[in-house]
């Protein structure tokens, strides 16, 4: 009886793997049909179109973005507008074509430590040192929600790219919270044994990956809060939420900042540096690449943001 059950389980697992392989193959084929001239076009309203990236060579604008330093930058979806958050407790939106300030979002009572934006560009969400998250309606410029419940600084935040409704945040209180953005309250809390300082949603919005100072990456089920996978590489230690590199939207290049103020552009295909950008005079903290293919934006510890084309 035990042997027969074991064989049935083996057959079921093989069938499940076949189904997964078929779905994956269908997804790749669909993506290939959508890709034309280096641009991936999605049929869903609000989905992002990815432009073919070029190697940046020229600093187009040099912006003094925030007093006391900048902490996070990101681009709007399908746009060249750049959003920055800083220790001056503000979030700012910039036109990277002209280098001019579009608007300033105010109302956060602590330093902005991380940023995310919903897929429809309607809401900007900031993780704050004041133990909460601020959610702004971009159209009105007003705070839509203040998400409270963490007991220490909120260091990282991300929003589901599928529903745009679920937001995940992690704080130095060793918890992750999942929020309902429409209702403005917490729907799940996960307690960690090690501080977490980075997280991101999976593409399907069903799982969350978190990086911890004990060197482990952990994968969580968003609905149940169950730990699905935990693992680490020998010698790896996630020590900081800083020094973030980025990948171009077409997955051809990686941009990484250096302590000497340089920004190195790596070709993934060639596995080598193809350009080194020099304009910053302070260590470069983070880079972000527009989904349109250009520009590339970087900021340093002094709060200067440079855009490159």
N, C-alpha and C positions, 0 to 999 in steps of 0.2 A: 504493500500500500504506500509506504514512504517513498519507494523508488518511483512508483507511478506518479505520485504527486510532484516529485522533483522533476521528472521529465515534462509534465504538463507546465510547470512553472518555467522551464527552459524554453519551451515552445512559445509561451506567452511573451516572454522577454524578447525572443527573436522577432516575433510578429510586431511588437511595440517598436523595436529598433528599425524594422523595415518601414513602418509608417513614418517615423521621425525622419528617416533618410529621404523618403519621397516628398515630405513637406518641405524639407530643406532644399531639395533639388528644384521643386516648383517655385520656391521663393527666389532662388538665384535666377531662374529663367525669367520670372516676372521682372526682377530688377534689371536684367539685361535688356528686356524689351522697353523699359522705361528710359534707359540711358541713351541719349543722343547728343553727339558733339560735346562730350565731357560733362553734360548736365543730367542729373538724375531728377526726373519730374514725377511728383506724386500726384495722384488723382484726388486725394482727400483735400478738402478745403483747409488752408492754414498749414499744410505740410511744407517742409523746407525743400527748396531747390538748391542743389549743390553745384557751384560753378567750378570749372577747371582752374586750379591754382597755378600761379607763376611764382618764380623765385623773386622775392622782394629785394630791391637794391637801394632804394632812395627813401630817406626820411621825409615824408610829406608834411607832417605837422608835429610840433613839439608843444605839448599842452601841460601847463601847471594845473593839475586837476583838483588836488585836495590839499588843504593845509594840514600838516602833521603826517601826511603820507596817504597813499592809496592802498587798498587792501584787496580789491577784486575788480576785474573787468570782464565783460562779455558783450557779444554783439546781439542785436535783435535778430530774429529769424527773417530770412529773405530781405535783409537790409544791411546797409553800411553804417547804420547808427550804432554808436558804441555807448555802453552803460558802464559807469564806474562808481565804486563805493569807497569811502575813506574814513579816516579817523576823525574827521570834522563832523561826523554824524549825518552826512548828506549822501544822496545818490544823485548822480548827474548823467544826463544824456547828451552826447556830442554828435555833431554832424562831421563825419570824417572826410567829406569832400572839401569842406571849408575850414574845418578845425574849430568851428564856433559852438558855443553852448546852446543847446535846444531848450532844456528845462532843468530845474533842480527840484528833487523830491525831498521834502523835509518832514520832520516829525519823529525821527528815530532819536532816542535819548541816550544811545550808546554808540560806540564805534561800529561801523559796518565791517564785518569780518568775511562775509561771503555773499554772493548774489546768484539768483537764478531768475528766469523769466518763462512764462507760460508760452506754449507753442503759437498761440494766436497774438502774442505780444501785448496782451491786455494787462497782465499783472506782473509787476516786478516784486520779488520777495528778497528781503535782506536778513541775513543772520547777524545778530547784534551782541555786543558785549554786555548789554543790559539784560541778558537772560531771556530774551524773547525774539520774535520775528515780526518784521513789519511788512505788510502787503499793501502796495500802492496800486491804485487804478491809474494806468498811464494816461488815459484820455482826460481825466479830471485833475490828475496830479495830487489827489487826496488819498489818505490812508484808508484802505478798504477794511482791513482787519489788523489787529495786533494779536499775534498768537502767543499766549502765555502758558507756562507750565514747567519749563526747564528751571533748574535751580542753580545753574552756573552759565558761563558764557556759551553762546551758541556759535559754533565754529564752522559749520558747514551745512549747506542746504541744497536740495535738488527737487525738481518737480517732474511728475510723470509726463512723458512726451506723448502718451496715448490719450489719456482722459483730460489732462490739464487740471484735474480736480485734486489729486493726491500730492501732498508735499511731504518730504521727509527731511528731518533735521537731526543733527547730533550736537551734543554739548559736553562740556567738561564735567558734568554731573554723571557721566558714564551711561547716558541713556540716548536712545534714538526714539523720536516721536514721529508718527505718521498723522498728518492733519487732513481734514476735509476742508478744502479751500472755499467751497461754496458756503458751508455752514460756519466755518471759522472756529472749529474745535478739534481737539485731539481724539483720534479714533483707535490708536494703539500705541503702547509704550513698550520698548524693548530695553532690558537692562544688560549692560556689558560688564565684563570683568576687567577690561582694559580700555583706557581712553581711546576714543575714535576721533579722527580729525579729517576724514574725507569719506564721501559717499556718492553714489550715483545710482539712478534707476536703470533697470534693464530696458531694452528697446520695447518690449511688450508691456512694460509697466507693472509686471507681476512680482518682480523680485528687486531687492536692493543689495548692492555690494558696498561693504564698508571696510575701510582700512584702519588698522589699529596700531598703537605704539608698541605692542608686543610683537609686531612683525607679521601678524596674521591678516589675511583677507577673509571676510565672512560674507556669505550669501544668505539672505533672509527672504522668507515668504511674506509679502506685504499684508496679506489677509489674516494669516494666523500668527505671524510673528515668530514662526518656527525657524530655527537655524537649519539651513539645507546643506551648506558646505563650509568648512573651515580649513584653511591651509596656509602654508608659508614656504618661502624659499630659504634655504640655509644661508645665514649671514645677512638676510634682508631685515631692515628695521625701518618702519615708517615713523619718522621722527618729527615731521612738521607738516603743516598744511601749506607751507610756502614753497617757493621755487617751482612753480607749476609750468610745465612745458605744454605744448599743444600740437595737434595734428591737423594738417590742412583738410578741408572738406572732402577733397578727392583722394585722401589717404596717400598722397605722394610725398609729402614733406613733413618734417617735424621741426618746430621752432623751440629753442631752449635758451634761456637767459643765463648769463655768467656773472660771477662776483666782480669781474673787472668792468662790467657795464656792456659787454659785447652780447650780441644775440646771434647764435649759430643756427643756420638752416641746414638740416640734414636731408639728403635724398634717401628715401626708404629703399628704392630700387637699387641704387648704387652703394648704399650703406656707407656714405661718406659725406663730409661737410661740403656743400656746394656754394655757400655764401656766409660771410661773417659781417654783421651790421654793427657799425660803431657810431653811436650818438649819445648814449646815456653816460653819465659821469658817476653813477652810483650803481650798486649791485641790482641786476634786473630780477624782479621778483616773480613776474607772471607774464605769460603770453596768451593771446587769443586771436584766432584766425576767423575772419568773416566767412560765413557759409557761401557767399557769392564768389569766393576765390581770392578776393583781395578787398580791403587791405588787411595787413597783419598789425596788431596793436600789442605793445609791451609797456609795462610800467616798472619803475624802479623804487628803491626804498625812500627816495626823497619826494615821491609823489608825482614825478614827471611821467606823462604818458606820451609815447612816440607812436605814430602810425607810419607804416611802411608800404610802399607800392613797388 
